[in-house]
Amino acid sequence: MTQSSEIAGKANFDHIRYAQLWEDADVLCAALPQDPDKTLVSICSAGDNALAMLTLDPARVVVVDLSPAQIACLRLRIGAYRALSQPEFLELMGSRPSTRRGALLDRAIAEIDSETRLFWQDQRDDVIAYGAGGVGKFERYFRIFRTKLLPLVHSRKTIDDIFVPRPKAERQKFLDQRFNTWRWRLLLNLFFSRFMMGRMGRDKAFFDHVQGSVAQHVARRIKHAAVDCDPSQNPYLYWIMKGKHGDAVPMPWRAEHYTTIRDRLDRLDIRQGALEAFIDDGDKADGFNLSDIFEYMSPNIFAQVYGQILSAANPKARLVYWNMMAQRRVPPAFTDQMTTLTENEIRLKAKDKAFFYSDFVIEEFQG
Ligand SMILES: C[S@@+](CC[C@H](N)C(=O)[O-])C[C@H]1O[C@@H](n2cnc3c(N)ncnc32)[C@H](O)[C@@H]1O
């Protein structure tokens, strides 16, 4: 059985799972080859990181995803970059409060294909309420956390205070003295139990290969996001805690990249289907954003898919991916063909604002 059929057979892909990308585009782009005119490949998810990769000035970005709903997230963004200004884009996505999201949505979908337009018209009420970046299953999970549970544990003032800029030592003090209370620890253990994550956030099938407690993992990662990194610069943490963005927004949504991305939208080559389909085409690429897809595979399938990717890689191609809890790195059969870019990994891991992931991997193909 191939990896795609392995996962597609278990999980349900008929709705939006991720309405925005919960992987840090800044570290992704810093990890990929920096020369222009490369062919890059990206897992789509909500599309934001494929858009971010356009800032690297590639010849093209091939974007793949098994899920039509995830591809629809990218197509909405393409319409929005073309039809809206950057401040309007932020309103549509939910980064900023808005009283005109319905009208912004209408403009963003006016020129896109009719199937995608209908798909988004169906989501209109939710887009108006939460922003287009808030309508996925994963974001709904955070919304329940934020609106129903977080108020039982922390006051609004404490939540706001997380995002006040302060030196690292003060951040540790804030975490120890004001944030990490017994109520908070209880909430983490309940909410991030495997049962709840499977029910409300991630499909239970995705935990088949994961070891350890999700709550312990989350507690470690919160220290990374709240102390080691600066929370005032972290759009991912801000959205989880407040359901919108503050001054910091994900890299492809920032004003300084908006026109560059808009001017290069034609370089996206979108393909609904498995990553393996790109590979079978005989195309070769120089950089792969593989999200955290390997985590969802059994070790054997992982090794098989890894080999397939190398067959579609040019010399010096980089494979970039995250792990949340399952450990995935170059399988033994391919170690002599790959160089792990450890220094880059360490440098970028320290900056990774998307704090769910325990590992960030950059491997270079020797060809
Ligand atoms: C692996 S999930 C992880 C999402 C991510 N953590 C985020 O923040 O958005 C990302 C996407 O990968 C897609 N996917 C998983 N395996 C795939 C494969 N073999 N080929 C293409 N897409 C795949 C899923 O449909 C999903 O939309």
PDBQT file of the ligand as one rigid body, heavy atoms in Angstrom, charges set to zero:
ROOT
HETATM    1  C1  LIG A 401       0.477  16.833   6.843  1.00  0.00    +0.000 C 
HETATM    2  S1  LIG A 401      -0.811  17.999   7.096  1.00  0.00    +0.000 S 
HETATM    3  C2  LIG A 401      -0.103  19.003   8.354  1.00  0.00    +0.000 C 
HETATM    4  C3  LIG A 401      -0.647  20.357   8.459  1.00  0.00    +0.000 C 
HETATM    5  C4  LIG A 401       0.206  21.331   9.138  1.00  0.00    +0.000 C 
HETATM    6  N1  LIG A 401       0.769  20.888  10.350  1.00  0.00    +0.000 N 
HETATM    7  C5  LIG A 401      -0.310  22.741   9.132  1.00  0.00    +0.000 C 
HETATM    8  O1  LIG A 401       0.044  23.470   9.988  1.00  0.00    +0.000 OA
HETATM    9  O2  LIG A 401      -1.023  23.142   8.220  1.00  0.00    +0.000 OA
HETATM   10  C6  LIG A 401      -0.705  19.030   5.699  1.00  0.00    +0.000 C 
HETATM   11  C7  LIG A 401      -1.409  18.550   4.481  1.00  0.00    +0.000 C 
HETATM   12  O3  LIG A 401      -0.743  17.424   3.964  1.00  0.00    +0.000 OA
HETATM   13  C8  LIG A 401      -1.648  16.752   3.120  1.00  0.00    +0.000 C 
HETATM   14  N2  LIG A 401      -1.009  15.460   2.805  1.00  0.00    +0.000 N 
HETATM   15  C9  LIG A 401      -0.654  14.483   3.660  1.00  0.00    +0.000 A 
HETATM   16  N3  LIG A 401      -0.004  13.490   2.997  1.00  0.00    +0.000 NA
HETATM   17  C10 LIG A 401       0.079  13.863   1.685  1.00  0.00    +0.000 A 
HETATM   18  C11 LIG A 401       0.631  13.288   0.491  1.00  0.00    +0.000 A 
HETATM   19  N4  LIG A 401       1.250  12.130   0.508  1.00  0.00    +0.000 N 
HETATM   20  N5  LIG A 401       0.514  13.972  -0.672  1.00  0.00    +0.000 NA
HETATM   21  C12 LIG A 401      -0.100  15.152  -0.713  1.00  0.00    +0.000 A 
HETATM   22  N6  LIG A 401      -0.645  15.745   0.378  1.00  0.00    +0.000 NA
HETATM   23  C13 LIG A 401      -0.557  15.118   1.559  1.00  0.00    +0.000 A 
HETATM   24  C14 LIG A 401      -2.930  16.786   3.913  1.00  0.00    +0.000 C 
HETATM   25  O4  LIG A 401      -4.053  16.666   3.075  1.00  0.00    +0.000 OA
HETATM   26  C15 LIG A 401      -2.864  18.149   4.598  1.00  0.00    +0.000 C 
HETATM   27  O5  LIG A 401      -3.646  19.103   3.921  1.00  0.00    +0.000 OA
ENDROOT
TORSDOF 0
